[in-house]
Amino acid sequence: MDWKQLISSKRLGQESRHGEKHDDRSEFKRDYDRLIFSAPFRRLQNKTQVFPLPGSVFVHNRLTHSLEVASVGMSLGNDVARKIVKKRPELAGTQFMQIGTIVSTACLAHDLGNPPFGHSGEKAVQVFFKEGAGSRLKEQVSAGFWNDITHFEGNANAFRLLTHRFKGRREGGFVMTYSTLASIVKYPHSSAAAGPKGKFGFFGSEQDTYSKIAEELGIARLSATGEPLRYARHPLVYLVEAADDICYEIMDIEDSHKLKILSFEETERLLLGFFDEETQQRIRQRIADEEITDNNEKVIYMRACAIGKLEAECTEAFVRHEEEILGGRLKGGLTDYISDRSRQAYGQCSQTSFQKIYNSKPVLDVELSGFKIMETLMATMVDAAVNPERYYSRQLINRVSSQYHIDSPELETRVMAMIDYISGMTDIYALDIYQKINGTSLPIV
């Protein structure tokens, strides 16, 4: 793959207008601004990241997480650009120098397709079709569509949200640049190639769109004719993934300390574990010199140090493995190629997260409640899509936004429209609809 081809400002749905200048912003900055001001991005403020949405203690939601990931992504992209140009001076002055903005924008978009209630919402959609009432649809839909919905993936849904033509939305969805769109596709293959983990990057309805983007950018195709479609990653995906990995792992540790799931001593040990003894002492001394006495503020300082170290090491890993990345050969993510000390410390954070955070009572309560809410919404709304002629179905369909193709004569389109509608809900809106469906909440005029 070639950097000059990989970085393209051509817009999906506006190919004939490529090269037109609208204002002083770069095309990639226009992508960034378009996302920041979009309704789906704004709704992330009311979607669960890991912990319950804040009460007296403010922890991360999907919006704050995405903003922080975008910040780290900007640093990664800018640092990588600066280092690679030293090796490849012919890239200076080209669009390659804007990869910081591209990565940052893709980071903003990476969670747009996640349904309410975090991963439990995603799992609820899958389980509804695999094990629940939705399993009866298997004989009524195509094998490809069945693969898509039984492996429902927030990553694939984000690509759909940005590229699909919903009612009233012009060709190309958000009309983003090809490079930005390619940079969010973490698993560039179809659901038929999802494997045991069930990860994939685009639904069948958007497969041709991704192929069009990949061919334009020169992304290597890895599958032979007749095999499930599979591509190499766009190189910038590694930076988006690294920014996400750094933020969710480190920020979950900080949130856990705020919620008193982890003690200060445990948190300090985890965050300073990325450094040798001498550096740890220097960090503690700087905290003392700056007269930081509050434990939460100390954690914030140590967290910043840990993120800074991981960002620098992921930058170095990308530059060191650039040829493998461009050749589509690098296995795993950039955090697999950082220093032994950092990798061990990162592993300790991951292990603690699974043992003490993701199995903590507040997190499990959200997952249990969220799963039940999503299960009920899926059962009720998908049944309405399958049987639209029924009286109650029409009542439900009438409250679905007109942007969705819920009145399509095709069953698969109607079912997908209901999944689009439900996955776009915020946690609170999903709870509100759930209560109304169950008759436990009535509107007050």
Secondary structure, DSSP 8 states (H G I E B T S, - for coil): --HHHHS---BTT-GGGTT---SSS-HHHHHHHHHHTSHHHHGGGGSBSSS-S-SSS---BHHHHHHHHHHHHHHHHHHHHHHHHHH-GGGTTSGGGGHHHHHHHHHHHTTTT--SSHHHHHHHHHHHHHTSGGGGGGGGS-HHHHHHHHT--HHHHHHHHHH---TT--TTTTT-BHHHHHHT-SS-B-GGG-TTTT--S--GGGHHHHHHHHHHHT--B-S-TTS--BB---THHHHHHHHHHHHHHHHHHHHHHHTTSS-HHHHHHHHHTTS-HHHHHHHHHHHHHTT---HHHHHHHHHHHHHHHHHHHHHHHHHHTHHHHHTT---S-GGGGS-HHHHHHHHHHHHHIIIIITTSHHHHHHHHHHHHHHHHHHHHHHHHHH-TTSHHHHHHHHTS-TTS-TT-SSHHHHHHHHHHHHHT--HHHHHHHHHHHTTS-----
